[in-house]
């Protein structure tokens, strides 16, 4: 009985840890994408005559 309770708590802790992890990975991806896009825009601006 106690083992099941502890296992349930562990799962919840893991979920509480994994959700912010996924969010931060997603945000990092978005930031990298924005950074990449701004570099392309800068290149395009520099290549204008």
N, C-alpha and C positions, 0 to 999 in steps of 0.2 A: 504493500500500500504506500509506504513512504517513498519507495523507489519510483513509483509512477508519478507521485507528486513532484519529486525532484526532476524527473525527466521532463514533465510538463513545463516546469520553471525554466529548465535549460532551453527548451524549444523557444519559449517566449523571449528569453535573453538573446538567443541567436537571431530571432526575427527583429528584435529591437536594434540589434547591431547591424544586421544586413540591410535594413531599409535605408538608413542614412548612408551606408556604404554605396548602395546602388545609386542613390540620389547624387552623391558627390562624384561618382564616376560619370554619371549622366551630365552633370554640370561641367565637369572637366572637359568632356567631349564637346559640349556646346561652346565652351570658351575657346577650345582649340580650333573648332570650326570657324568661329568668329574671327579669331586671330589669323587663320589661313585666308579667309575671305578678305580681310582688310589688307593683308599683304598683296593679294591679287589686285585689289582696287588701287593700291599705291603703285604697283608695277604698271597698271594700265594708265594711271595719271602721268607717271614719269615717261611713258612711251609716247605720250601725246606730243605732237610737234610744237 
